[in-house]
Structures are given as C-alpha cells and as structure tokens.
Amino acid sequence: MRPQGTLPTDLTVDYRANGLLAALEGEDFALLEPYLEMVDLFRGQVLYDTGSTMSHVYFPHDAVISLINPLENGTTTEVAVFGREGVLGLLSAFVTREAFGRYVVQIAGTASRISIERLNEVRNARPKLRQLVMNYGEAFMAQTFQRVSCNAVHPVEARCCRWLLRMQDRVGRDTLPLTHEFLAEMLGVQRSTVSTVLHSLQTAGLIRQGRGSITVANRVGLEGAACECYGKIRRVYHRLLPGTYPDALA
C-alpha cells in the first residue's frame, strides 16, 4: 500500500512542472529524480506546525502553500508563500529542521517531495545545485523583506491586488478558489475590510466574485492597482533564478 497522499507509481510524473526542478542541469536532476515522490496536497492540509521537525522539502507544481504565524490572540498572518517557482522547507532543512511557523496548503494540487537527508547528500556533491539553493535563499529573503515593508506602509487594496496577482501566477489560471475569510487571514485584516475591497475591485471590472472563488477579469488593471512590491519581487526572481518564476501570465 502506498503512503497516504502519494500518487500511483505507474502514473506519468512531470517533476519539472516546478520551476526550480526545471532549472536544474541534467546531471543534477538525474541525481535527485530517483528520490523524488509526487504527492497530492489538499486545501487546509497542515504540512508542518510551528516547532515540528521537518522530514521533507516540497517542490509545488500547481499547489500553493502559505507559511503563517499563529498569534496568541488566535489571529494569523501570512509570512511567506510557496508555489511552482520555489520550494518549501529548503532553508530550515539546512539549519535546524524546525518549522518556523505553520505550513498550510491554501490551493490544492500536487508537489514533489524529497527527504532532507537525500537532498543534502546530492547538494553536498553538486556545486551548481548548492549555488541554486543559495540563490533561492537570497530571493526568498528579498521577498520576505519586501513583504514586511508592504504590510507596514501600503493600503489594503493595493496589497490585495498584489496577493491575487501572485496567486494567479502560481496556479496558472484566472479563477482562484478563495473565500473572503481566508483572504482576510492572509492579509491580516478583518473580513469586512476584505469584502469592501473586493466589492470595489469588482465594481472597477478588475475581478469577478463567485461562491468560494475570485476570478481575475482584468490583469493589466489589477497590476496597475497593485503596490510596487509585486513587480519588485518578480524582478528579484528573474535576476537570481532566471526561468523559475511563472511568466505565462506576465
């Protein structure tokens, strides 16, 4: 019996649906491939909770995972997001293996995963893989710093537009399975605030709201309404990790 969440072994698997895996040179990828495992990820699934020991890193294909920080008053804030451009758990894997926060699947899909032990074995033997890891770490930190500034100074509507664009990039489709409550948690604001913002964006013709979903109706307009952080973060990825950030919707 195969482990829960893993896909049948006879299914054709495209591990390189993930941008980082696709960026690996042939020899580096060939060393990793035997240890990669495709898994199904379900919306709301907690991969790791704060303080837990991380056993695997995950390379999302079409799933999107948030790293959130649960606060003592019961609220949560989104610290980072991982999609097909990146990898979940890479930095923790090389330091303490302790989860910094709670890793929650926000959009269901598939991912490749590999045990930390196997990844470290290959990384230690392949200089170009080590460099890719370092570049990703730099891009991730730049994204985190930009997010801190964004949350501190930019209005909710601009941040909401950035968040929706980022999700559209990662899933590769216009309709996103999102509720007002979930989006409010990710933005760290009240649900009523999100409802007001989304109503304004819909009135402007930038989005369409459905039951449990939001559809991007005018991407160019949404980019114009988003804060500068969206473009800055994307440019960092293009510079440090060419070809890994999704451009299909750029």
N, C-alpha and C positions, 0 to 999 in steps of 0.2 A: 504494500500500500504506500502510495506516495505521500509526502508530508502535506498537511493542510495548506491550501493556498498555492501550491506549485502546480504547474501545468503538465499535461501528459508528455512523456519523453518522446513520443513519436510525432509530436506537433512541430511543424517547421517554425524555428525561432529566429527572429532577426534582432540579435542583441544590439546591433548598431543603430537601432532606432533611437538610442541615446546618443546625444552629441559628443560626450566625452569618449565613449567607447568607439564611436565612429572616427574620432580624431587620432586614435592610436595607430601607430605604424603596424604593418602586417605582422612582424615578428613579435612585437609586444602583445598585440591582441591574441595571437596564436598561443601565447603562454598563459593568458588569462582565461581563454574561452573554455577549456575543459572544466574549470571550476565555477563558471557562471551558471546560475539557476534562474529560470524565469518563474515569477510568482504573480498571482493575482492580488491586487490590493483593493480593499473595499472602503467606501466612504465612511468616515468616522473611526476607522481602524487605528488603534494606537500601536505604533511600531516599537517605540521606546518611551518610557516615562522618565521624569526627572530623577536623576541619580541611578538609574538602572544601568547594568553593564551591557554594552553593545557587542554583539557577536558577529554581525554582518554589516556591510555597507550596501546601499541600494542605489542603482542607476535607473531612474524612472524612464519609461518610454512615453506613455500617454497619461500616466497618473501624475497628480500634483500633491505634494506633501508639505505641510506647514510645520515649522518649529515654533511652538508657542510657549509663553512663560505664564504659568498659572500663578495668580497672586493670592494672598491670604484672604482677601475680601471676596473671593470667588470669581473675580473677573480674569480675563486672559488677554494677552497682547501677542500679536504675531511678531516674531523676531526675524525669521528668515523663511524662504520658500524654495522648494526644490522641484524642478521639472525635468524635461528631457534635455536641458542644457547642462545639467550638473549631476551631483552625486550626494546622497545623504549619508552623513556619518564619517566622511573622509578625514576631517581634521581631528575629531575625537578618537578615531581609530589609531592615530599615530601618537597620541599623548596618553590620556588616562583611560580611554574606552568607557568613560562615564558620560551618560547623556546629559547635555547642558539644560535640556528642557523636555517638553513633551512633543514627540513627533507624531502628527496626526494626518491621516490621508484626508484631503479635502475634496479631491476629484478622483473617483475610482479609475482603475486602469491596470496596466502591467508594469513590471520593473524587472531588471536583472539584479541579482544579489550575489555576493561572494563573501566568504568568511574572511574576517580580518587577518587571520593567520596566513591564508593563501595569498591575499593581496600583498601583505608585507613581504612574503617570500619573493614574489615577482618584482615588486617595487625595488627591493634591495639589489636585484640582479640587472635591472634595466634603467640606465641613466636617463633616457628620454621619457620614460614613464615617471620617474622621480621629478623631472622638470615640469611635466604636465600637472602633476599633483601640486607643485609649488605655485604654478601659475593660477591654478584653480583656487588655491588658498588665498592668493592675493586678490583675485577678482571677488571672491566671497566676502573678504574683509572690506573691500571698497564698497560693495553693495550694502553691507551692514552699517558702515559709517554714514553712507548717503541716507539710509532709512532713518537713522537717528535724527539727522538734520531735518529730514522731510516731516517726520512726526511732530517735531518741535515747532516748525515755522509755517508749514503750508496748510492752507484751508482744507477742510474735509472733502469738498467736492473735487478738488484737484488730486488729492490722494486717492480718492475712489476711482477716478478715471485712470490713474497710473496702475492701480491694482487690477482693474478689469483688463487693461491692455496687456499687462504681464501674464494674466491667466490665459487670455486668448492666444498669446504667443506660445505658451506651453502646451496647450491642448490641441492647437491647430484647427479650431473650428469656432464659428461665431456664437453659438449658443452654449452658455455655461450653466451647469447645474448648481445654482446658488440661491440661498434664501436670504431675506433681509437680516434675520437674526445672525446667521453665520457671518455675513459680510460685516455686520456691526462688531462682532467679536474680533475679526481680523484687523479692523481699523481702530479698535479700541474706543468706540463711541456708542451712544445709545441707539437702540433700534429705530426709534422715532427720527433720529438725525439721518440715518441711512435712508429711511423711507422718503424723507423730504428731498434728499439729494437725488435719489433715483427718479423721483417724480419730475424734478427739474430737468434731468438729463433726457428723460423720455419726452417731455414737452418740447425740448430742443431738437428732437429727432435723432439723438445720438445712440439711444438704446431702446429696446422693447422689453417689457417685463411680461413674464408668463408665470404660471403656477410652479414655483420652485426653480425658476430659471431666469436668466438675463441674457438677451441677445444683443450683440454689438451690431447696430444698424448703420453707423457712420464712423468708420475707424479714423478717417482723417480728422473729422470733427472732434472725436474723442481725444486724439493726440494733441489737438490744439487746446483742449480744455485741461489736459493733464499738466502736472507740475514738471519742472525741468529734470527731475530725478529719473524719470523713465528713460529719456534719451541718454543721460549720463551713464546710467548703469549698463545700458545696452552697448554703448561705445567702449566701456571698460572690457566687456566680454569680447568684443570684436578685436580689441588690441591684444589682449593676453591669451585668448583662446579662439583664434580665427576658425570660423565654421561651426562652432558649437552652439551659438545662440540662434534660435529659430528665426529665419528670415522670410519664411513663406508668407507672413502677414505684414512684413515691414513696409 
